[in-house]
Amino acid sequence: QVHLVESGGGLVQPGGSLRLSCAASGSGFSGNEMGWYRRAPGKQRELVAQIFSGGITNYADSVKGRFTISRDNAKNTVSLQMNSLKPEDTAVYYCNDREIEPGRVTNYWGQGTQVTVSS
């Protein structure tokens, strides 16, 4: 089992910045593939950013150049630095950990943290 706890959401004006953090724990945690997803009102959950072992990253086109995902392996944390925020970034953001084993893929999710971009 893997337990994920997010923090750092809130209300910010357009053009502002926020930093989300996710702390992972549990005996099944490898940290090989972690990411952030979001769900805006009335929309499906979508990928925001991923980070893989070795530091390889992947971003949704809508956030490239504005968001940066990073990890601290010693602390089992993954962070999302969000700059130049736009109203369309308003959503509940979820931390994700994907554990891949032979014949099985398990996704773990945090409880979600609200990000609201509004003037």
N, CA, C and O atoms as CSV, one atom per row, in Angstrom:
chain,resi,resn,atom,element,x,y,z
A,1,GLN,N,N,0.831,-1.198,0.000
A,1,GLN,CA,C,0.000,0.000,0.000
A,1,GLN,C,C,0.864,1.247,0.000
A,1,GLN,O,O,1.957,1.278,0.566
A,2,VAL,N,N,0.339,2.274,-0.654
A,2,VAL,CA,C,1.023,3.571,-0.713
A,2,VAL,C,C,0.042,4.638,-0.252
A,2,VAL,O,O,-1.120,4.642,-0.656
A,3,HIS,N,N,0.513,5.531,0.588
A,3,HIS,CA,C,-0.313,6.629,1.086
A,3,HIS,C,C,0.279,7.950,0.608
A,3,HIS,O,O,1.472,8.207,0.772
A,4,LEU,N,N,-0.574,8.783,0.016
A,4,LEU,CA,C,-0.121,10.063,-0.534
A,4,LEU,C,C,-0.866,11.207,0.156
A,4,LEU,O,O,-2.087,11.161,0.308
A,5,VAL,N,N,-0.132,12.215,0.566
A,5,VAL,CA,C,-0.739,13.382,1.217
A,5,VAL,C,C,-0.255,14.636,0.503
A,5,VAL,O,O,0.942,14.915,0.434
A,6,GLU,N,N,-1.223,15.387,-0.028
A,6,GLU,CA,C,-0.895,16.610,-0.757
A,6,GLU,C,C,-1.041,17.830,0.150
A,6,GLU,O,O,-1.746,17.801,1.158
A,7,SER,N,N,-0.361,18.889,-0.236
A,7,SER,CA,C,-0.483,20.169,0.445
A,7,SER,C,C,-0.114,21.276,-0.529
A,7,SER,O,O,0.537,21.038,-1.546
A,8,GLY,N,N,-0.541,22.492,-0.199
A,8,GLY,CA,C,-0.084,23.651,-0.956
A,8,GLY,C,C,-1.106,24.316,-1.853
A,8,GLY,O,O,-0.789,25.318,-2.494
A,9,GLY,N,N,-2.306,23.804,-1.922
A,9,GLY,CA,C,-3.307,24.456,-2.758
A,9,GLY,C,C,-3.783,25.751,-2.137
A,9,GLY,O,O,-3.402,26.107,-1.022
A,10,GLY,N,N,-4.631,26.454,-2.889
A,10,GLY,CA,C,-5.187,27.693,-2.370
A,10,GLY,C,C,-5.715,28.585,-3.459
A,10,GLY,O,O,-5.913,28.158,-4.597
A,11,LEU,N,N,-5.943,29.843,-3.095
A,11,LEU,CA,C,-6.466,30.857,-4.005
A,11,LEU,C,C,-5.325,31.782,-4.415
A,11,LEU,O,O,-4.570,32.264,-3.572
A,12,VAL,N,N,-5.211,32.021,-5.703
A,12,VAL,CA,C,-4.144,32.891,-6.200
A,12,VAL,C,C,-4.686,33.703,-7.367
A,12,VAL,O,O,-5.575,33.248,-8.087
A,13,GLN,N,N,-4.152,34.899,-7.552
A,13,GLN,CA,C,-4.576,35.739,-8.666
A,13,GLN,C,C,-3.923,35.282,-9.962
A,13,GLN,O,O,-2.862,34.659,-9.937
A,14,PRO,N,N,-4.540,35.582,-11.077
A,14,PRO,CA,C,-3.913,35.257,-12.371
A,14,PRO,C,C,-2.509,35.843,-12.457
A,14,PRO,O,O,-2.267,36.989,-12.076
A,15,GLY,N,N,-1.589,35.024,-12.969
A,15,GLY,CA,C,-0.198,35.432,-13.049
A,15,GLY,C,C,0.618,35.060,-11.826
A,15,GLY,O,O,1.843,35.182,-11.828
A,16,GLY,N,N,-0.055,34.609,-10.788
A,16,GLY,CA,C,0.628,34.250,-9.559
A,16,GLY,C,C,1.208,32.846,-9.597
A,16,GLY,O,O,1.160,32.158,-10.617
A,17,SER,N,N,1.756,32.440,-8.462
A,17,SER,CA,C,2.422,31.138,-8.352
A,17,SER,C,C,1.925,30.379,-7.126
A,17,SER,O,O,1.513,30.965,-6.125
A,18,LEU,N,N,1.979,29.076,-7.242
A,18,LEU,CA,C,1.703,28.169,-6.119
A,18,LEU,C,C,2.634,26.977,-6.244
A,18,LEU,O,O,3.086,26.624,-7.332
A,19,ARG,N,N,2.904,26.372,-5.107
A,19,ARG,CA,C,3.705,25.150,-5.098
A,19,ARG,C,C,2.947,24.068,-4.361
A,19,ARG,O,O,2.581,24.225,-3.196
A,20,LEU,N,N,2.717,22.966,-5.057
A,20,LEU,CA,C,2.066,21.807,-4.454
A,20,LEU,C,C,3.130,20.784,-4.060
A,20,LEU,O,O,4.143,20.621,-4.740
A,21,SER,N,N,2.877,20.110,-2.958
A,21,SER,CA,C,3.771,19.045,-2.522
A,21,SER,C,C,2.983,17.790,-2.214
A,21,SER,O,O,1.814,17.849,-1.833
A,22,CYS,N,N,3.632,16.664,-2.384
A,22,CYS,CA,C,3.002,15.367,-2.121
A,22,CYS,C,C,4.017,14.497,-1.397
A,22,CYS,O,O,5.124,14.269,-1.886
A,23,ALA,N,N,3.623,14.017,-0.229
A,23,ALA,CA,C,4.487,13.137,0.553
A,23,ALA,C,C,3.966,11.716,0.443
A,23,ALA,O,O,2.785,11.457,0.674
A,24,ALA,N,N,4.852,10.800,0.090
A,24,ALA,CA,C,4.479,9.399,-0.097
A,24,ALA,C,C,5.043,8.535,1.024
A,24,ALA,O,O,6.138,8.775,1.532
A,25,SER,N,N,4.268,7.533,1.390
A,25,SER,CA,C,4.729,6.572,2.389
A,25,SER,C,C,4.077,5.226,2.114
A,25,SER,O,O,3.106,5.132,1.363
A,26,GLY,N,N,4.626,4.181,2.736
A,26,GLY,CA,C,4.064,2.858,2.560
A,26,GLY,C,C,5.087,1.871,2.051
A,26,GLY,O,O,6.053,2.230,1.378
A,27,SER,N,N,4.852,0.631,2.387
A,27,SER,CA,C,5.830,-0.405,2.062
A,27,SER,C,C,5.911,-0.689,0.574
A,27,SER,O,O,6.928,-1.195,0.100
A,28,GLY,N,N,4.857,-0.371,-0.179
A,28,GLY,CA,C,4.850,-0.664,-1.607
A,28,GLY,C,C,5.374,0.453,-2.482
A,28,GLY,O,O,5.323,0.370,-3.709
A,29,PHE,N,N,5.880,1.503,-1.848
A,29,PHE,CA,C,6.274,2.679,-2.607
A,29,PHE,C,C,7.648,2.495,-3.232
A,29,PHE,O,O,8.616,2.159,-2.549
A,30,SER,N,N,7.723,2.723,-4.564
A,30,SER,CA,C,9.004,2.679,-5.255
A,30,SER,C,C,9.391,4.057,-5.775
A,30,SER,O,O,10.576,4.374,-5.883
A,31,GLY,N,N,8.403,4.870,-6.094
A,31,GLY,CA,C,8.663,6.199,-6.619
A,31,GLY,C,C,9.139,6.219,-8.051
A,31,GLY,O,O,9.622,7.249,-8.520
A,32,ASN,N,N,9.018,5.105,-8.769
A,32,ASN,CA,C,9.519,5.057,-10.148
A,32,ASN,C,C,8.718,5.930,-11.103
A,32,ASN,O,O,9.246,6.434,-12.094
A,33,GLU,N,N,7.429,6.103,-10.791
A,33,GLU,CA,C,6.594,6.928,-11.664
A,33,GLU,C,C,5.589,7.673,-10.811
A,33,GLU,O,O,4.699,7.064,-10.218
A,34,MET,N,N,5.728,8.977,-10.747
A,34,MET,CA,C,4.813,9.812,-9.995
A,34,MET,C,C,4.354,10.965,-10.864
A,34,MET,O,O,4.991,11.313,-11.859
A,35,GLY,N,N,3.237,11.549,-10.468
A,35,GLY,CA,C,2.726,12.637,-11.283
A,35,GLY,C,C,1.643,13.432,-10.586
A,35,GLY,O,O,1.236,13.138,-9.462
A,36,TRP,N,N,1.198,14.442,-11.291
A,36,TRP,CA,C,0.091,15.286,-10.861
A,36,TRP,C,C,-0.974,15.281,-11.948
A,36,TRP,O,O,-0.680,15.420,-13.135
A,37,TYR,N,N,-2.205,15.118,-11.517
A,37,TYR,CA,C,-3.363,15.197,-12.389
A,37,TYR,C,C,-4.280,16.273,-11.832
A,37,TYR,O,O,-4.128,16.703,-10.688
A,38,ARG,N,N,-5.228,16.701,-12.646
A,38,ARG,CA,C,-6.205,17.667,-12.171
A,38,ARG,C,C,-7.567,17.404,-12.785
A,38,ARG,O,O,-7.692,16.838,-13.871
A,39,ARG,N,N,-8.583,17.836,-12.050
A,39,ARG,CA,C,-9.951,17.744,-12.543
A,39,ARG,C,C,-10.620,19.080,-12.341
A,39,ARG,O,O,-10.836,19.525,-11.213
A,40,ALA,N,N,-10.944,19.712,-13.450
A,40,ALA,CA,C,-11.654,20.985,-13.404
A,40,ALA,C,C,-13.153,20.720,-13.362
A,40,ALA,O,O,-13.599,19.651,-13.778
A,41,PRO,N,N,-13.930,21.666,-12.873
A,41,PRO,CA,C,-15.387,21.469,-12.800
A,41,PRO,C,C,-15.963,21.109,-14.166
A,41,PRO,O,O,-15.719,21.802,-15.154
A,42,GLY,N,N,-16.723,20.032,-14.214
A,42,GLY,CA,C,-17.377,19.622,-15.448
A,42,GLY,C,C,-16.484,18.938,-16.455
A,42,GLY,O,O,-16.914,18.650,-17.572
A,43,LYS,N,N,-15.236,18.672,-16.074
A,43,LYS,CA,C,-14.297,18.047,-17.004
A,43,LYS,C,C,-13.738,16.750,-16.421
A,43,LYS,O,O,-13.850,16.483,-15.225
A,44,GLN,N,N,-13.141,15.964,-17.295
A,44,GLN,CA,C,-12.507,14.730,-16.847
A,44,GLN,C,C,-11.130,15.030,-16.259
A,44,GLN,O,O,-10.521,16.060,-16.547
A,45,ARG,N,N,-10.668,14.119,-15.445
A,45,ARG,CA,C,-9.324,14.250,-14.887
A,45,ARG,C,C,-8.297,14.177,-16.012
A,45,ARG,O,O,-8.426,13.364,-16.928
A,46,GLU,N,N,-7.287,15.021,-15.938
A,46,GLU,CA,C,-6.267,15.055,-16.978
A,46,GLU,C,C,-4.875,15.081,-16.363
A,46,GLU,O,O,-4.674,15.558,-15.246
A,47,LEU,N,N,-3.932,14.560,-17.118
A,47,LEU,CA,C,-2.539,14.579,-16.697
A,47,LEU,C,C,-2.000,16.000,-16.757
A,47,LEU,O,O,-2.244,16.731,-17.716
A,48,VAL,N,N,-1.265,16.381,-15.718
A,48,VAL,CA,C,-0.582,17.673,-15.704
A,48,VAL,C,C,0.912,17.472,-15.944
A,48,VAL,O,O,1.496,18.085,-16.838
A,49,ALA,N,N,1.520,16.610,-15.140
A,49,ALA,CA,C,2.960,16.386,-15.250
A,49,ALA,C,C,3.317,15.045,-14.633
A,49,ALA,O,O,2.652,14.570,-13.712
A,50,GLN,N,N,4.382,14.439,-15.159
A,50,GLN,CA,C,4.892,13.184,-14.634
A,50,GLN,C,C,6.390,13.308,-14.429
A,50,GLN,O,O,7.065,14.098,-15.089
A,51,ILE,N,N,6.895,12.506,-13.494
A,51,ILE,CA,C,8.336,12.398,-13.321
A,51,ILE,C,C,8.672,10.938,-13.067
A,51,ILE,O,O,8.023,10.258,-12.273
A,52,PHE,N,N,9.709,10.472,-13.765
A,52,PHE,CA,C,10.099,9.072,-13.711
A,52,PHE,C,C,11.445,8.942,-13.009
A,52,PHE,O,O,12.158,9.926,-12.814
A,53,SER,N,N,11.776,7.722,-12.638
A,53,SER,CA,C,13.082,7.494,-12.033
A,53,SER,C,C,14.150,7.943,-13.023
A,53,SER,O,O,14.032,7.709,-14.225
A,54,GLY,N,N,15.168,8.573,-12.520
A,54,GLY,CA,C,16.187,9.150,-13.388
A,54,GLY,C,C,15.914,10.611,-13.700
A,54,GLY,O,O,16.764,11.304,-14.258
A,55,GLY,N,N,14.719,11.078,-13.336
A,55,GLY,CA,C,14.407,12.487,-13.497
A,55,GLY,C,C,13.751,12.879,-14.799
A,55,GLY,O,O,13.565,14.067,-15.062
A,56,ILE,N,N,13.396,11.907,-15.621
A,56,ILE,CA,C,12.704,12.225,-16.873
A,56,ILE,C,C,11.322,12.784,-16.543
A,56,ILE,O,O,10.621,12.269,-15.671
A,57,THR,N,N,10.943,13.847,-17.254
A,57,THR,CA,C,9.661,14.489,-16.998
A,57,THR,C,C,8.802,14.553,-18.255
A,57,THR,O,O,9.296,14.466,-19.379
A,58,ASN,N,N,7.507,14.706,-18.030
A,58,ASN,CA,C,6.545,14.827,-19.120
A,58,ASN,C,C,5.471,15.806,-18.667
A,58,ASN,O,O,5.002,15.745,-17.530
A,59,TYR,N,N,5.080,16.721,-19.576
A,59,TYR,CA,C,4.104,17.748,-19.215
A,59,TYR,C,C,2.969,17.799,-20.235
A,59,TYR,O,O,3.164,17.516,-21.417
A,60,ALA,N,N,1.802,18.159,-19.763
A,60,ALA,CA,C,0.720,18.495,-20.674
A,60,ALA,C,C,1.093,19.759,-21.427
A,60,ALA,O,O,1.754,20.643,-20.883
A,61,ASP,N,N,0.670,19.841,-22.670
A,61,ASP,CA,C,1.015,21.011,-23.493
A,61,ASP,C,C,0.543,22.315,-22.835
A,61,ASP,O,O,1.192,23.353,-22.959
A,62,SER,N,N,-0.581,22.245,-22.144
A,62,SER,CA,C,-1.177,23.454,-21.575
A,62,SER,C,C,-0.355,24.051,-20.436
A,62,SER,O,O,-0.562,25.208,-20.070
A,63,VAL,N,N,0.577,23.279,-19.869
A,63,VAL,CA,C,1.349,23.785,-18.735
A,63,VAL,C,C,2.843,23.888,-19.033
A,63,VAL,O,O,3.603,24.382,-18.200
A,64,LYS,N,N,3.267,23.437,-20.189
A,64,LYS,CA,C,4.696,23.495,-20.530
A,64,LYS,C,C,5.218,24.923,-20.448
A,64,LYS,O,O,4.598,25.863,-20.944
A,65,GLY,N,N,6.363,25.056,-19.814
A,65,GLY,CA,C,6.970,26.371,-19.663
A,65,GLY,C,C,6.471,27.141,-18.464
A,65,GLY,O,O,7.045,28.171,-18.109
A,66,ARG,N,N,5.403,26.660,-17.825
A,66,ARG,CA,C,4.853,27.345,-16.650
A,66,ARG,C,C,4.966,26.509,-15.389
A,66,ARG,O,O,5.186,27.045,-14.303
A,67,PHE,N,N,4.816,25.199,-15.527
A,67,PHE,CA,C,4.843,24.288,-14.384
A,67,PHE,C,C,6.137,23.471,-14.412
A,67,PHE,O,O,6.661,23.148,-15.478
A,68,THR,N,N,6.634,23.149,-13.234
A,68,THR,CA,C,7.814,22.306,-13.111
A,68,THR,C,C,7.580,21.250,-12.035
A,68,THR,O,O,7.245,21.567,-10.894
A,69,ILE,N,N,7.763,19.998,-12.418
A,69,ILE,CA,C,7.645,18.910,-11.459
A,69,ILE,C,C,9.042,18.509,-11.007
A,69,ILE,O,O,9.987,18.496,-11.795
A,70,SER,N,N,9.154,18.185,-9.734
A,70,SER,CA,C,10.448,17.787,-9.196
A,70,SER,C,C,10.222,16.776,-8.078
A,70,SER,O,O,9.099,16.587,-7.610
A,71,ARG,N,N,11.300,16.134,-7.661
A,71,ARG,CA,C,11.174,15.126,-6.619
A,71,ARG,C,C,12.359,15.189,-5.682
A,71,ARG,O,O,13.451,15.615,-6.056
A,72,ASP,N,N,12.122,14.758,-4.460
A,72,ASP,CA,C,13.179,14.616,-3.462
A,72,ASP,C,C,13.149,13.156,-3.034
A,72,ASP,O,O,12.306,12.754,-2.232
A,73,ASN,N,N,14.056,12.378,-3.563
A,73,ASN,CA,C,14.035,10.941,-3.295
A,73,ASN,C,C,14.297,10.623,-1.827
A,73,ASN,O,O,13.769,9.646,-1.297
A,74,ALA,N,N,15.101,11.439,-1.178
A,74,ALA,CA,C,15.418,11.193,0.224
A,74,ALA,C,C,14.195,11.363,1.119
A,74,ALA,O,O,14.069,10.705,2.152
A,75,LYS,N,N,13.300,12.252,0.708
A,75,LYS,CA,C,12.112,12.538,1.521
A,75,LYS,C,C,10.845,11.901,0.950
A,75,LYS,O,O,9.764,12.051,1.520
A,76,ASN,N,N,10.973,11.194,-0.167
A,76,ASN,CA,C,9.803,10.585,-0.824
A,76,ASN,C,C,8.718,11.620,-1.099
A,76,ASN,O,O,7.540,11.396,-0.820
A,77,THR,N,N,9.133,12.745,-1.645
A,77,THR,CA,C,8.179,13.786,-1.981
A,77,THR,C,C,8.293,14.163,-3.459
A,77,THR,O,O,9.354,14.039,-4.072
A,78,VAL,N,N,7.197,14.616,-3.998
A,78,VAL,CA,C,7.169,15.163,-5.350
A,78,VAL,C,C,6.442,16.500,-5.272
A,78,VAL,O,O,5.439,16.633,-4.572
A,79,SER,N,N,6.953,17.479,-5.991
A,79,SER,CA,C,6.394,18.825,-5.943
A,79,SER,C,C,6.024,19.311,-7.332
A,79,SER,O,O,6.542,18.831,-8.340
A,80,LEU,N,N,5.119,20.269,-7.359
A,80,LEU,CA,C,4.724,20.894,-8.615
A,80,LEU,C,C,4.762,22.402,-8.410
A,80,LEU,O,O,3.927,22.962,-7.700
A,81,GLN,N,N,5.728,23.048,-9.030
A,81,GLN,CA,C,5.824,24.495,-8.994
A,81,GLN,C,C,5.016,25.053,-10.148
A,81,GLN,O,O,5.284,24.750,-11.311
A,82,MET,N,N,4.032,25.865,-9.824
A,82,MET,CA,C,3.120,26.403,-10.837
A,82,MET,C,C,3.285,27.913,-10.904
A,82,MET,O,O,2.991,28.621,-9.941
A,83,ASN,N,N,3.753,28.400,-12.034
A,83,ASN,CA,C,3.955,29.827,-12.258
A,83,ASN,C,C,3.023,30.324,-13.352
A,83,ASN,O,O,2.462,29.540,-14.118
A,84,SER,N,N,2.871,31.627,-13.410
A,84,SER,CA,C,2.033,32.249,-14.445
A,84,SER,C,C,0.667,31.577,-14.514
A,84,SER,O,O,0.195,31.223,-15.595
A,85,LEU,N,N,0.054,31.408,-13.385
A,85,LEU,CA,C,-1.221,30.688,-13.317
A,85,LEU,C,C,-2.321,31.445,-14.037
A,85,LEU,O,O,-2.367,32.675,-14.044
A,86,LYS,N,N,-3.203,30.663,-14.644
A,86,LYS,CA,C,-4.327,31.188,-15.409
A,86,LYS,C,C,-5.633,30.702,-14.784
A,86,LYS,O,O,-5.636,29.691,-14.081
A,87,PRO,N,N,-6.728,31.394,-15.025
A,87,PRO,CA,C,-8.018,30.926,-14.493
A,87,PRO,C,C,-8.345,29.498,-14.931
A,87,PRO,O,O,-8.985,28.752,-14.190
A,88,GLU,N,N,-7.912,29.120,-16.124
A,88,GLU,CA,C,-8.195,27.760,-16.601
A,88,GLU,C,C,-7.377,26.692,-15.884
A,88,GLU,O,O,-7.592,25.501,-16.110
A,89,ASP,N,N,-6.449,27.092,-15.032
A,89,ASP,CA,C,-5.728,26.126,-14.205
A,89,ASP,C,C,-6.518,25.758,-12.950
A,89,ASP,O,O,-6.119,24.868,-12.199
A,90,THR,N,N,-7.631,26.442,-12.727
A,90,THR,CA,C,-8.463,26.141,-11.568
A,90,THR,C,C,-8.966,24.707,-11.634
A,90,THR,O,O,-9.588,24.302,-12.616
A,91,ALA,N,N,-8.690,23.940,-10.576
A,91,ALA,CA,C,-9.057,22.525,-10.553
A,91,ALA,C,C,-8.677,21.938,-9.198
A,91,ALA,O,O,-7.997,22.570,-8.391
A,92,VAL,N,N,-9.131,20.726,-8.979
A,92,VAL,CA,C,-8.601,19.936,-7.870
A,92,VAL,C,C,-7.407,19.152,-8.417
A,92,VAL,O,O,-7.520,18.447,-9.419
A,93,TYR,N,N,-6.283,19.284,-7.756
A,93,TYR,CA,C,-5.056,18.636,-8.194
A,93,TYR,C,C,-4.794,17.398,-7.336
A,93,TYR,O,O,-4.887,17.437,-6.109
A,94,TYR,N,N,-4.465,16.305,-8.016
A,94,TYR,CA,C,-4.258,15.027,-7.351
A,94,TYR,C,C,-2.837,14.523,-7.596
A,94,TYR,O,O,-2.338,14.548,-8.721
A,95,CYS,N,N,-2.217,14.080,-6.548
A,95,CYS,CA,C,-0.929,13.404,-6.663
A,95,CYS,C,C,-1.170,11.940,-7.023
A,95,CYS,O,O,-2.100,11.309,-6.522
A,96,ASN,N,N,-0.328,11.419,-7.889
A,96,ASN,CA,C,-0.459,10.036,-8.339
A,96,ASN,C,C,0.864,9.295,-8.199
A,96,ASN,O,O,1.932,9.834,-8.487
A,97,ASP,N,N,0.767,8.070,-7.757
A,97,ASP,CA,C,1.920,7.163,-7.753
A,97,ASP,C,C,1.510,5.894,-8.481
A,97,ASP,O,O,0.499,5.275,-8.148
A,98,ARG,N,N,2.291,5.515,-9.468
A,98,ARG,CA,C,1.988,4.312,-10.243
A,98,ARG,C,C,3.052,3.256,-9.951
A,98,ARG,O,O,4.245,3.453,-10.183
A,99,GLU,N,N,2.569,2.130,-9.434
A,99,GLU,CA,C,3.461,1.024,-9.127
A,99,GLU,C,C,3.247,-0.079,-10.159
A,99,GLU,O,O,2.144,-0.603,-10.316
A,100,ILE,N,N,4.328,-0.416,-10.857
A,100,ILE,CA,C,4.255,-1.406,-11.921
A,100,ILE,C,C,4.988,-2.662,-11.493
A,100,ILE,O,O,6.178,-2.630,-11.181
A,101,GLU,N,N,4.257,-3.775,-11.483
A,101,GLU,CA,C,4.827,-5.076,-11.151
A,101,GLU,C,C,4.486,-6.021,-12.304
A,101,GLU,O,O,3.602,-5.723,-13.107
A,102,PRO,N,N,5.173,-7.143,-12.390
A,102,PRO,CA,C,4.833,-8.088,-13.466
A,102,PRO,C,C,3.357,-8.451,-13.433
A,102,PRO,O,O,2.871,-9.018,-12.455
A,103,GLY,N,N,2.657,-8.128,-14.488
A,103,GLY,CA,C,1.249,-8.469,-14.611
A,103,GLY,C,C,0.286,-7.573,-13.867
A,103,GLY,O,O,-0.911,-7.861,-13.831
A,104,ARG,N,N,0.769,-6.491,-13.269
A,104,ARG,CA,C,-0.130,-5.637,-12.499
A,104,ARG,C,C,0.381,-4.206,-12.443
A,104,ARG,O,O,1.567,-3.952,-12.234
A,105,VAL,N,N,-0.552,-3.281,-12.637
A,105,VAL,CA,C,-0.267,-1.857,-12.479
A,105,VAL,C,C,-1.256,-1.310,-11.453
A,105,VAL,O,O,-2.465,-1.495,-11.595
A,106,THR,N,N,-0.750,-0.640,-10.423
A,106,THR,CA,C,-1.603,-0.082,-9.383
A,106,THR,C,C,-1.388,1.418,-9.311
A,106,THR,O,O,-0.257,1.890,-9.204
A,107,ASN,N,N,-2.488,2.165,-9.371
A,107,ASN,CA,C,-2.435,3.611,-9.220
A,107,ASN,C,C,-2.921,3.999,-7.832
A,107,ASN,O,O,-3.984,3.571,-7.384
A,108,TYR,N,N,-2.126,4.811,-7.167
A,108,TYR,CA,C,-2.506,5.369,-5.875
A,108,TYR,C,C,-2.737,6.864,-6.037
A,108,TYR,O,O,-2.065,7.532,-6.823
A,109,TRP,N,N,-3.710,7.380,-5.271
A,109,TRP,CA,C,-4.083,8.783,-5.400
A,109,TRP,C,C,-4.118,9.465,-4.046
A,109,TRP,O,O,-4.468,8.857,-3.035
A,110,GLY,N,N,-3.754,10.725,-4.043
A,110,GLY,CA,C,-3.946,11.532,-2.863
A,110,GLY,C,C,-5.394,11.993,-2.769
A,110,GLY,O,O,-6.220,11.669,-3.622
A,111,GLN,N,N,-5.684,12.745,-1.730
A,111,GLN,CA,C,-7.059,13.183,-1.490
A,111,GLN,C,C,-7.436,14.385,-2.342
A,111,GLN,O,O,-8.615,14.723,-2.449
A,112,GLY,N,N,-6.466,15.021,-2.937
A,112,GLY,CA,C,-6.729,16.173,-3.790
A,112,GLY,C,C,-6.584,17.476,-3.030
A,112,GLY,O,O,-6.878,17.559,-1.837
A,113,THR,N,N,-6.125,18.492,-3.746
A,113,THR,CA,C,-6.008,19.831,-3.166
A,113,THR,C,C,-6.532,20.849,-4.178
A,113,THR,O,O,-6.201,20.793,-5.362
A,114,GLN,N,N,-7.347,21.769,-3.695
A,114,GLN,CA,C,-8.004,22.736,-4.573
A,114,GLN,C,C,-7.057,23.873,-4.918
A,114,GLN,O,O,-6.415,24.461,-4.048
A,115,VAL,N,N,-6.988,24.167,-6.205
A,115,VAL,CA,C,-6.271,25.342,-6.704
A,115,VAL,C,C,-7.284,26.221,-7.424
A,115,VAL,O,O,-7.942,25.781,-8.367
A,116,THR,N,N,-7.403,27.452,-6.979
A,116,THR,CA,C,-8.334,28.397,-7.592
A,116,THR,C,C,-7.561,29.625,-8.043
A,116,THR,O,O,-6.882,30.280,-7.253
A,117,VAL,N,N,-7.680,29.922,-9.334
A,117,VAL,CA,C,-7.000,31.090,-9.901
A,117,VAL,C,C,-8.076,32.093,-10.282
A,117,VAL,O,O,-8.842,31.880,-11.222
A,118,SER,N,N,-8.121,33.180,-9.543
A,118,SER,CA,C,-9.188,34.156,-9.751
A,118,SER,C,C,-8.773,35.504,-9.194
A,118,SER,O,O,-8.041,35.595,-8.209
A,119,SER,N,N,-9.258,36.546,-9.849
A,119,SER,CA,C,-9.005,37.890,-9.339
A,119,SER,C,C,-10.154,38.347,-8.444
A,119,SER,O,O,-10.122,39.460,-7.919
